[in-house]
Amino acid sequence: MDNIIKEIHQNSNDLVEIEIRQQDNLISCQVFYRIGEEEWKYASIYSTLDKEYELNGNGYLWHQEQSIGTVRLYGRDLKALYWNKYLNVRNYTGPAAVKVIFITTDREYEEVKILTLKNVGVLYLDDWSEILGNECTTDPHDDSGKWLVIKNPKDNYIVRPKDDQSVDIRIPLKTEGKYDIYFGLKNGGAWFLARLQEENFSTVMTQGSGMCQYDCNYFGKENKEIFWKTAHIRGGYLGLRRLKKIVPGDPSFAGLSYVKLVPHSKPVVRKVSCKYLILYYEPYSYTPFGFHDAENMNGIMLNDLLRLNPDEITCQTVRIGMKSLHYSKIVERVDSNSITDENTIISDPVELVKNCDILEESIRYMKGRKIKITANVGMNRPYIWDPGISEKFARENPRFIKDGSFDFNFSEVRDYAMDIIGEIIDRYDIDGICLDYLRYFENQTEETLTDIISRVKDRLLSKENRTGKALNLKVRIPADQIVYYRAMTDCVKHGWTDGIILSNLATSEPLPPVQHYQHLCKGTMTKVYGCIDGWKKILLSEPRAGDLGGAYTPKDVAGYFKQFEKLRTDGVFVYQGDVMTTIHLRPLFECTDI
């Protein structure tokens, strides 16, 4: 039999790459290493560097690769295996032996290769006791709130403290140059903030279920290595900070092993294209992370969106029937604790509203940028089951509510909605309005839809005439419902809407159809946009966690953009735009440092 190993070498990312020849008879293999005359030990192996496998790959197969160096080859087109030698031998340089035992359909086969491990310029920052000083402990029973350092011959990582009072981590950077920055995670997911020197923090957040019965078991996989960004380092320090969100199974700083700096050698390439990118900004959902004022909310969370170079950001402002985030004279502001999607009680949105009018502060923050900012108005959600956020008009008028949502056939409901929207148009220096009929599209007719949309357009035109500033009206609607299609036929005919965003009820897959609206809008000024939702798909309803949505991967999102590009939509709207800023999706864009 010819050698199955084609070549073995240490690459620029400091992984030992084991190239294998393609053969139909391969079942599996197990990889070992040895230094000098030591016994053979299991190697920590990545069977691929494709992030799809890290995010969605089977947890069992991942763990046997990492724990006993065993890789299943059957049914997989693998050209190379990657030994993360740092996890096993740290910064050792010198000769090393690698042994691979293959199982084929007819026999087992063993190969041994010798290579010399070198210093390839990759830096690992992991001396946690030195970095954290008096802020850390090695005693697992210490309840003083210090960072816990786990260090033994096999492991080296830090675990978050038991309280919320942890200080920032400042990691000295004793180097200069352009580097790719990675975080090595012993376990869990990455939920923290990071920055270089005094720049704005950015979020480092990974997606994925921690429930092992599903393929998408990102949080449950050990020894992951995630890319953050490419940056010029000129000494100084790397700053890390915990996110404050505390929910069952909180993964924040579950196990940070090391920071890895790799000398940069590849050009930054934008991997997706889009004529017009709209990102939805949802301050309400960001408050549980500890952002209770405009300075931190916009300086961190809004900046995460700005790094993706969008054309427009639409800021969550109010849902008709819900207390508001903006300072309204018509509707109550958020002033009571409310229930989260994880069935916990939070006061965080109340703190945000006490401290600022987030719409006003976001508009001010965006001044001077060539990015439009619009107010997003959710068109129907009275939240009658949650008095903490249900607005008094809904509480006091149950006769206007049908099956849990407002019935827009009542003129009082439409007038109430128009009062709220009109106040936003008149009081705020926005670039337009986005009327969002998802997730809650019930109790609408052709007449109720055209009544509201035409009146909002008239109100925008009236302000345009006063100020000379062009204002835009977009609507996000279900892509496949006849009532909305008939209403949009009238809206397009009369020029009442500038853009139509086609969406599903809640998920991205299957992608919402757009061709029928492209035909409807052909030859008009109305644009047609595709939509990427915050959830990939709903797996099921789980009583401990609510609805479980499949997590995105870069391949998923790149595929959505390519499909909308192929369909020649006028742009893409991303609901819950923070999904696009997660650590695995950010590399799809040519990101900008703010």
C-alpha positions as CSV (number, residue, x, y, z in Angstrom):
1,M,0.0,0.0,0.0
2,D,1.3,3.5,-0.9
3,N,1.8,5.9,2.0
4,I,-1.6,7.4,3.1
5,I,0.2,10.5,4.6
6,K,1.2,12.7,1.7
7,E,3.1,15.3,3.7
8,I,3.4,16.6,7.3
9,H,4.5,20.1,8.2
10,Q,4.0,23.0,10.6
11,N,1.9,25.8,9.0
12,S,2.0,29.5,9.6
13,N,-0.9,29.2,12.0
14,D,1.3,27.0,14.2
15,L,-0.8,23.9,13.5
16,V,0.8,20.7,12.3
17,E,-0.9,19.9,9.0
18,I,-1.1,16.2,8.1
19,E,-2.0,15.9,4.4
20,I,-3.6,12.6,3.5
21,R,-4.1,11.0,0.1
22,Q,-7.7,10.5,-1.0
23,Q,-8.7,6.8,-0.9
24,D,-12.1,5.2,-1.0
25,N,-11.2,2.5,1.6
26,L,-10.5,4.7,4.6
27,I,-12.6,4.2,7.7
28,S,-10.9,6.1,10.5
29,C,-7.5,7.0,12.0
30,Q,-6.0,7.7,15.4
31,V,-3.2,10.3,15.8
32,F,-0.4,10.1,18.5
33,Y,2.6,12.2,19.2
34,R,5.9,11.6,21.1
35,I,8.7,13.9,22.3
36,G,12.0,12.1,22.7
37,E,11.7,8.7,24.4
38,E,8.4,9.5,26.1
39,E,5.4,7.2,25.6
40,W,3.0,7.9,22.7
41,K,0.3,10.3,23.7
42,Y,-3.0,11.2,22.1
43,A,-2.9,14.3,19.8
44,S,-5.5,17.0,19.9
45,I,-6.8,17.0,16.3
46,Y,-9.1,19.2,14.2
47,S,-10.3,17.1,11.3
48,T,-11.0,20.3,9.4
49,L,-10.6,24.1,9.9
50,D,-14.0,24.7,8.3
51,K,-16.1,26.7,10.8
52,E,-19.2,24.8,9.7
53,Y,-17.8,21.7,11.5
54,E,-17.0,23.7,14.6
55,L,-20.5,25.2,14.8
56,N,-22.7,22.4,13.5
57,G,-20.5,19.3,13.4
58,N,-21.4,16.4,15.6
59,G,-20.3,16.8,19.2
60,Y,-19.3,13.2,19.7
61,L,-17.0,13.1,16.7
62,W,-15.4,16.4,17.8
63,H,-14.7,15.2,21.2
64,Q,-13.0,12.0,20.2
65,E,-10.8,14.0,17.8
66,Q,-9.8,16.2,20.7
67,S,-9.6,13.7,23.5
68,I,-8.1,10.6,21.8
69,G,-7.0,11.8,18.4
70,T,-9.5,9.6,16.6
71,V,-11.0,10.9,13.3
72,R,-13.8,9.3,11.4
73,L,-12.8,9.4,7.7
74,Y,-15.6,7.3,6.2
75,G,-18.0,9.4,4.1
76,R,-15.9,12.6,4.5
77,D,-13.7,14.3,1.9
78,L,-10.8,15.3,4.1
79,K,-7.5,16.4,2.6
80,A,-5.7,17.1,5.8
81,L,-5.8,16.8,9.6
82,Y,-4.6,19.4,11.9
83,W,-2.8,18.8,15.2
84,N,-3.1,21.7,17.6
85,K,0.3,20.9,19.1
86,Y,0.1,23.9,21.5
87,L,-2.6,22.1,23.5
88,N,-0.3,19.1,24.0
89,V,3.3,20.5,24.1
90,R,2.8,24.3,24.5
91,N,5.8,26.2,23.1
92,Y,8.2,23.3,22.8
93,T,10.6,23.5,19.8
94,G,12.6,20.6,18.6
95,P,12.1,17.1,17.1
96,A,8.7,15.4,17.5
97,A,7.3,12.2,16.1
98,V,3.7,11.8,14.9
99,K,2.1,8.4,14.5
100,V,-1.1,7.8,12.6
101,I,-2.9,4.4,12.7
102,F,-5.4,4.0,9.9
103,I,-8.3,1.6,9.7
104,T,-9.2,0.7,6.1
105,T,-11.9,-1.6,4.8
106,D,-9.5,-4.5,4.7
107,R,-6.8,-3.9,7.4
108,E,-5.1,-1.5,9.7
109,Y,-2.1,0.6,8.6
110,E,0.5,2.6,10.6
111,E,2.7,5.4,9.6
112,V,5.3,7.4,11.7
113,K,6.6,10.8,10.6
114,I,9.3,12.9,12.2
115,L,9.3,16.7,12.0
116,T,11.0,19.6,13.8
117,L,8.7,21.9,15.6
118,K,9.9,25.5,15.2
119,N,8.9,29.0,16.4
120,V,6.9,30.3,13.4
121,G,6.3,33.7,15.0
122,V,2.9,32.9,16.6
123,L,2.5,34.3,20.1
124,Y,0.4,32.7,22.8
125,L,-0.8,34.9,25.7
126,D,-1.8,32.6,28.6
127,D,0.2,33.4,31.7
128,W,-3.1,34.1,33.6
129,S,-1.5,34.3,37.1
130,E,0.8,37.0,35.9
131,I,-1.8,38.8,33.8
132,L,-4.5,38.8,36.5
133,G,-2.3,39.1,39.6
134,N,-4.3,39.6,42.8
135,E,-7.5,39.4,40.8
136,C,-7.2,35.6,40.4
137,T,-7.1,32.5,42.5
138,T,-6.2,28.8,41.9
139,D,-8.5,27.7,44.8
140,P,-11.8,26.4,43.3
141,H,-13.4,27.0,46.7
142,D,-12.5,30.7,46.8
143,D,-15.8,32.7,46.8
144,S,-14.2,36.1,46.9
145,G,-15.2,36.9,43.3
146,K,-11.7,36.4,41.8
147,W,-11.0,34.8,38.5
148,L,-10.3,31.1,38.9
149,V,-7.2,29.9,37.1
150,I,-7.2,26.2,36.3
151,K,-3.6,25.1,35.7
152,N,-2.2,21.5,35.7
153,P,-0.1,19.5,33.3
154,K,-3.1,19.0,31.0
155,D,-5.1,22.3,31.2
156,N,-4.5,26.0,31.5
157,Y,-7.5,28.3,31.4
158,I,-9.5,30.8,33.4
159,V,-13.1,30.6,34.6
160,R,-15.3,33.5,35.4
161,P,-15.7,34.6,39.0
162,K,-18.8,33.7,40.9
163,D,-20.1,37.3,41.2
164,D,-20.7,40.2,38.8
165,Q,-18.0,42.5,40.1
166,S,-15.1,41.2,38.1
167,V,-12.5,43.7,36.8
168,D,-11.4,44.0,33.2
169,I,-8.5,41.8,32.0
170,R,-5.6,43.7,30.5
171,I,-3.2,41.5,28.6
172,P,0.1,43.3,27.8
173,L,1.0,43.1,24.1
174,K,4.8,43.2,23.8
175,T,4.9,43.1,20.1
176,E,4.3,45.2,17.0
177,G,2.9,44.3,13.6
178,K,-0.2,43.1,11.8
179,Y,-1.8,40.0,13.5
180,D,-4.8,37.8,13.2
181,I,-6.2,37.5,16.7
182,Y,-7.7,34.3,18.0
183,F,-9.2,33.2,21.3
184,G,-8.7,29.6,22.5
185,L,-11.6,28.2,24.5
186,K,-11.2,25.2,26.8
187,N,-15.0,24.9,27.0
188,G,-18.3,26.8,26.6
189,G,-18.9,29.7,24.3
190,A,-17.4,33.1,24.0
191,W,-19.6,35.8,25.5
192,F,-17.4,38.8,26.3
193,L,-16.1,42.2,25.1
194,A,-12.7,42.8,23.7
195,R,-10.7,45.8,22.5
196,L,-7.2,46.8,21.7
197,Q,-5.8,49.7,23.9
198,E,-8.4,52.4,24.3
199,E,-10.5,51.6,21.2
200,N,-14.3,50.9,21.6
201,F,-15.1,47.5,22.9
202,S,-16.6,45.0,20.5
203,T,-18.6,41.9,21.3
204,V,-17.1,38.4,21.0
205,M,-20.2,36.2,20.9
206,T,-20.5,32.7,19.5
207,Q,-23.7,31.0,18.5
208,G,-24.8,27.4,19.0
209,S,-26.8,25.2,21.2
210,G,-25.3,23.6,24.3
211,M,-27.7,20.7,24.2
212,C,-25.9,17.6,23.1
213,Q,-28.8,15.9,21.4
214,Y,-28.5,18.3,18.5
215,D,-25.8,18.5,15.9
216,C,-25.3,22.2,16.6
217,N,-23.5,21.8,19.9
218,Y,-20.9,24.6,19.8
219,F,-21.0,25.4,23.6
220,G,-20.5,21.7,24.4
221,K,-17.3,21.3,22.4
222,E,-13.9,21.7,24.0
223,N,-10.7,23.2,22.7
224,K,-12.1,25.5,20.1
225,E,-10.1,28.3,18.5
226,I,-12.1,31.3,17.2
227,F,-11.0,34.2,15.1
228,W,-11.7,37.7,16.3
229,K,-10.2,40.1,13.9
230,T,-7.0,41.3,12.1
231,A,-5.4,44.4,13.6
232,H,-2.2,46.4,13.7
233,I,-0.7,46.0,17.2
234,R,1.7,48.6,18.4
235,G,2.4,47.4,22.0
236,G,-0.2,48.4,24.5
237,Y,-2.7,45.9,25.8
238,L,-5.7,43.7,24.9
239,G,-8.6,44.4,27.1
240,L,-11.3,41.8,27.9
241,R,-14.5,42.4,29.9
242,R,-17.3,40.1,30.9
243,L,-20.8,40.5,29.5
244,K,-23.2,40.9,32.4
245,K,-26.1,38.7,31.1
246,I,-26.8,35.9,33.5
247,V,-29.2,33.2,32.3
248,P,-29.4,29.5,33.1
249,G,-26.2,27.9,31.6
250,D,-24.5,31.3,31.3
251,P,-21.5,30.6,29.1
252,S,-19.7,33.9,29.8
253,F,-15.9,33.2,30.1
254,A,-16.7,29.5,30.6
255,G,-13.1,28.6,29.9
256,L,-10.6,31.0,28.1
257,S,-7.4,29.1,27.5
258,Y,-5.3,31.6,25.5
259,V,-5.1,34.5,23.1
260,K,-3.2,33.6,19.9
261,L,-1.5,36.2,17.7
262,V,-0.7,35.0,14.2
263,P,1.4,37.2,11.9
264,H,-1.0,38.3,9.2
265,S,-0.3,37.3,5.6
266,K,-3.6,37.1,3.7
267,P,-5.5,40.1,2.2
268,V,-8.9,40.9,3.7
269,V,-11.6,39.9,1.3
270,R,-15.3,40.7,1.4
271,K,-17.0,37.4,1.0
272,V,-20.5,38.6,0.4
273,S,-21.9,41.4,-1.7
274,C,-25.1,43.4,-1.2
275,K,-26.5,46.4,-3.0
276,Y,-28.0,47.9,0.1
277,L,-27.5,46.4,3.6
278,I,-30.1,47.2,6.3
279,L,-29.3,46.1,9.9
280,Y,-32.0,46.0,12.6
281,Y,-30.7,47.4,15.9
282,E,-32.5,46.0,19.0
283,P,-31.5,47.9,22.2
284,Y,-34.2,46.2,24.3
285,S,-32.6,42.8,23.9
286,Y,-29.1,44.1,24.5
287,T,-29.8,45.6,27.9
288,P,-29.5,42.3,29.8
289,F,-25.8,42.4,28.8
290,G,-25.4,45.3,31.2
291,F,-25.8,48.2,28.7
292,H,-28.1,50.6,30.5
293,D,-27.0,53.9,29.0
294,A,-26.4,55.4,25.5
295,E,-22.7,55.7,25.9
296,N,-22.1,52.0,26.3
297,M,-25.1,50.8,24.2
298,N,-24.1,52.8,21.2
299,G,-20.3,52.8,21.8
300,I,-20.3,49.0,21.8
301,M,-23.5,47.4,20.4
302,L,-24.2,50.0,17.7
303,N,-20.5,50.0,16.8
304,D,-20.7,46.3,16.2
305,L,-23.2,47.0,13.4
306,L,-21.3,49.9,12.0
307,R,-18.2,47.7,11.6
308,L,-20.1,45.8,8.9
309,N,-20.5,49.0,6.7
310,P,-24.3,48.9,6.4
311,D,-26.2,51.4,4.3
312,E,-28.9,51.8,6.9
313,I,-29.6,50.9,10.5
314,T,-33.2,50.7,11.6
315,C,-33.5,51.2,15.4
316,Q,-36.1,49.4,17.4
317,T,-38.2,52.2,18.9
318,V,-41.6,50.9,19.9
319,R,-44.1,48.2,19.2
320,I,-47.7,49.3,19.0
321,G,-49.2,48.1,22.3
322,M,-45.9,48.0,24.1
323,K,-44.3,50.6,26.4
324,S,-41.7,52.6,24.5
325,L,-37.9,53.0,24.6
326,H,-38.1,56.5,23.2
327,Y,-39.4,59.5,25.2
328,S,-43.0,59.7,24.1
329,K,-45.8,62.0,25.3
330,I,-48.3,59.5,24.0
331,V,-47.3,56.1,25.2
332,E,-45.9,55.0,28.5
333,R,-42.2,54.4,28.7
334,V,-40.8,51.0,29.9
335,D,-40.9,51.3,33.6
336,S,-41.5,47.8,35.0
337,N,-39.7,44.5,35.1
338,S,-40.5,42.1,32.3
339,I,-40.1,38.5,31.3
340,T,-37.3,37.5,28.9
341,D,-37.2,34.7,26.3
342,E,-35.4,32.6,28.9
343,N,-38.4,33.1,31.3
344,T,-36.3,35.2,33.7
345,I,-37.3,38.6,35.1
346,I,-35.2,41.6,34.2
347,S,-35.2,45.3,35.1
348,D,-32.5,46.2,32.6
349,P,-34.7,47.9,30.0
350,V,-36.1,50.1,32.8
351,E,-32.6,51.2,33.6
352,L,-31.9,52.1,30.0
353,V,-35.0,54.2,29.7
354,K,-34.2,56.0,32.9
355,N,-30.8,57.0,31.6
356,C,-31.6,58.0,28.0
357,D,-33.8,58.2,25.0
358,I,-32.0,55.6,23.0
359,L,-33.4,56.7,19.6
360,E,-32.4,60.3,20.2
361,E,-28.9,59.2,21.4
362,S,-28.5,56.8,18.5
363,I,-29.4,59.6,16.0
364,R,-26.9,61.9,17.6
365,Y,-24.2,59.1,17.5
366,M,-24.8,58.6,13.8
367,K,-24.3,62.3,12.9
368,G,-21.7,62.8,10.2
369,R,-21.8,59.2,9.0
370,K,-23.0,58.3,5.6
371,I,-25.4,55.7,7.0
372,K,-29.1,56.3,7.2
373,I,-30.9,55.7,10.5
374,T,-34.6,54.9,10.6
375,A,-37.1,54.2,13.4
376,N,-38.4,50.7,13.4
377,V,-42.1,50.5,14.6
378,G,-43.4,47.0,15.3
379,M,-47.0,47.2,14.2
380,N,-48.8,44.9,16.6
381,R,-47.9,43.5,20.0
382,P,-50.0,44.5,23.1
383,Y,-48.2,42.0,25.4
384,I,-51.4,41.6,27.5
385,W,-49.8,38.6,29.2
386,D,-46.9,40.7,30.5
387,P,-48.3,43.8,32.3
388,G,-44.7,45.0,32.9
389,I,-44.4,46.1,29.2
390,S,-48.0,46.2,28.0
391,E,-49.0,49.8,27.3
392,K,-52.1,51.3,29.0
393,F,-54.1,51.7,25.8
394,A,-54.0,47.9,25.4
395,R,-54.7,47.2,29.1
396,E,-57.6,49.6,29.2
397,N,-59.2,48.5,25.8
398,P,-59.5,44.7,25.8
399,R,-62.3,45.0,23.2
400,F,-59.8,46.1,20.6
401,I,-57.8,42.9,21.1
402,K,-58.5,39.7,19.1
403,D,-56.6,36.5,19.7
404,G,-53.9,38.3,21.6
405,S,-53.3,41.1,19.0
406,F,-54.9,44.4,18.2
407,D,-57.7,44.3,15.6
408,F,-56.8,47.0,13.2
409,N,-60.4,47.1,11.8
410,F,-61.1,49.4,14.7
411,S,-60.4,53.0,13.7
412,E,-59.3,53.7,17.3
413,V,-56.5,51.3,17.0
414,R,-55.3,52.8,13.7
415,D,-55.5,56.3,15.1
416,Y,-53.6,55.2,18.2
417,A,-50.8,53.8,16.0
418,M,-50.8,56.9,13.8
419,D,-50.4,59.1,16.9
420,I,-47.3,57.2,18.0
421,I,-45.8,57.1,14.5
422,G,-46.6,60.7,13.8
423,E,-44.9,61.8,17.0
424,I,-41.7,60.0,16.0
425,I,-41.7,61.5,12.6
426,D,-42.2,65.1,13.9
427,R,-39.9,64.9,16.9
428,Y,-36.8,63.0,15.7
429,D,-34.3,63.8,13.0
430,I,-34.6,60.3,11.4
431,D,-34.1,59.3,7.7
432,G,-37.4,57.5,7.6
433,I,-39.7,54.9,9.1
434,C,-39.8,51.1,8.9
435,L,-43.2,49.6,9.6
436,D,-42.6,46.1,10.8
437,Y,-45.5,43.8,10.4
438,L,-43.5,40.7,11.6
439,R,-43.5,38.9,13.8
440,Y,-47.1,39.8,14.4
441,F,-49.1,40.3,11.3
442,E,-52.6,39.2,12.5
443,N,-55.9,41.1,12.2
444,Q,-55.1,43.1,9.1
445,T,-57.1,43.7,5.9
446,E,-56.2,45.4,2.7
447,E,-58.0,48.5,3.9
448,T,-56.3,48.7,7.3
449,L,-52.9,48.2,5.8
450,T,-53.3,50.8,3.0
451,D,-54.9,53.3,5.5
452,I,-51.9,53.2,7.9
453,I,-49.2,53.1,5.1
454,S,-50.7,55.9,3.1
455,R,-51.1,58.1,6.2
456,V,-47.5,57.5,7.3
457,K,-46.3,58.4,3.8
458,D,-48.3,61.6,3.8
459,R,-46.8,62.5,7.2
460,L,-43.3,61.9,5.9
461,L,-43.9,63.9,2.8
462,S,-45.3,66.8,4.9
463,K,-42.1,66.8,6.9
464,E,-40.0,66.6,3.7
465,N,-41.7,69.7,2.5
466,R,-40.9,71.5,5.7
467,T,-37.3,70.4,6.1
468,G,-36.1,69.6,2.5
469,K,-34.7,66.3,3.8
470,A,-35.9,63.2,1.9
471,L,-37.6,60.6,4.1
472,N,-38.1,57.0,3.3
473,L,-40.8,54.5,4.2
474,K,-40.2,50.8,4.2
475,V,-42.5,48.0,5.3
476,R,-41.6,44.5,6.4
477,I,-44.3,42.0,5.6
478,P,-45.0,38.3,5.3
479,A,-44.0,37.2,1.8
480,D,-46.7,34.8,1.0
481,Q,-50.0,36.2,2.3
482,I,-52.7,37.4,-0.1
483,V,-54.0,40.2,2.2
484,Y,-50.6,41.8,2.2
485,Y,-50.0,41.2,-1.5
486,R,-53.3,43.0,-2.4
487,A,-52.4,45.9,0.0
488,M,-49.0,46.3,-1.5
489,T,-50.4,46.3,-5.0
490,D,-52.3,49.5,-4.0
491,C,-49.3,50.9,-2.1
492,V,-47.0,50.4,-5.1
493,K,-49.5,51.9,-7.5
494,H,-49.9,55.1,-5.5
495,G,-46.2,55.4,-4.4
496,W,-47.0,55.0,-0.7
497,T,-44.0,52.8,0.1
498,D,-40.4,53.2,-1.0
499,G,-39.3,49.6,-0.1
500,I,-40.9,46.2,0.7
501,I,-39.0,43.8,2.8
502,L,-40.2,40.2,2.3
503,S,-40.0,38.0,5.3
504,N,-41.1,34.8,6.9
505,L,-43.0,34.7,10.2
506,A,-39.9,34.1,12.2
507,T,-37.0,32.3,10.5
508,S,-34.7,32.6,7.5
509,E,-35.2,29.1,6.1
510,P,-36.7,28.5,3.7
511,L,-35.7,31.9,2.3
512,P,-38.8,34.1,1.7
513,P,-39.8,34.4,-2.0
514,V,-39.3,37.7,-3.7
515,Q,-40.0,37.2,-7.4
516,H,-43.7,38.1,-7.2
517,Y,-43.0,41.4,-5.6
518,Q,-40.2,42.1,-8.0
519,H,-42.7,41.7,-10.8
520,L,-45.2,43.9,-8.9
521,C,-42.6,46.7,-8.4
522,K,-41.0,46.5,-11.9
523,G,-40.8,49.9,-13.5
524,T,-41.7,51.7,-10.2
525,M,-39.6,53.5,-7.6
526,T,-40.4,50.8,-4.9
527,K,-37.4,48.6,-3.9
528,V,-37.7,45.0,-3.0
529,Y,-35.5,43.5,-0.2
530,G,-34.7,40.0,0.9
531,C,-34.7,39.3,4.7
532,I,-32.3,37.3,6.9
533,D,-34.0,36.6,10.3
534,G,-32.4,36.2,13.7
535,W,-33.2,32.5,13.7
536,K,-32.1,30.0,11.1
537,K,-35.0,27.7,11.7
538,I,-37.1,26.5,14.7
539,L,-36.1,23.0,15.8
540,L,-38.7,22.5,18.5
541,S,-40.2,24.0,21.7
542,E,-38.2,22.9,24.7
543,P,-39.8,23.6,28.1
544,R,-36.5,24.7,29.8
545,A,-35.4,27.1,27.1
546,G,-38.5,28.0,24.9
547,D,-38.1,27.9,21.2
548,L,-34.8,26.5,20.0
549,G,-33.5,28.0,16.8
550,G,-30.8,26.5,14.7
551,A,-27.6,28.5,14.8
552,Y,-26.2,30.2,11.7
553,T,-22.8,29.4,10.2
554,P,-20.8,31.6,7.8
555,K,-21.8,29.2,5.0
556,D,-25.5,29.7,5.8
557,V,-25.3,33.5,5.7
558,A,-23.0,33.7,2.7
559,G,-25.5,31.4,0.9
560,Y,-28.4,33.7,1.7
561,F,-26.6,36.7,0.4
562,K,-25.6,34.9,-2.8
563,Q,-29.2,33.7,-3.3
564,F,-30.6,37.2,-2.9
565,E,-27.8,38.5,-5.2
566,K,-28.8,35.9,-7.8
567,L,-32.4,37.0,-7.5
568,R,-31.2,40.6,-8.0
569,T,-33.0,42.0,-4.9
570,D,-32.4,45.7,-4.2
571,G,-30.8,44.8,-0.9
572,V,-31.0,42.7,2.2
573,F,-32.6,43.4,5.6
574,V,-31.1,41.6,8.6
575,Y,-33.5,41.3,11.5
576,Q,-31.7,41.1,14.8
577,G,-28.5,42.4,13.2
578,D,-26.4,41.4,16.1
579,V,-26.4,37.9,14.6
580,M,-24.2,39.3,11.9
581,T,-21.7,40.6,14.4
582,T,-21.0,37.2,16.0
583,I,-17.5,35.9,15.9
584,H,-18.1,33.5,13.0
585,L,-20.1,35.8,10.7
586,R,-18.1,39.0,11.0
587,P,-15.3,37.7,8.6
588,L,-17.9,37.6,5.8
589,F,-17.6,41.4,5.6
590,E,-14.8,43.8,5.0
591,C,-15.1,45.2,8.5
592,T,-14.2,48.7,9.6
593,D,-12.5,49.7,12.8
594,I,-14.7,52.4,14.4
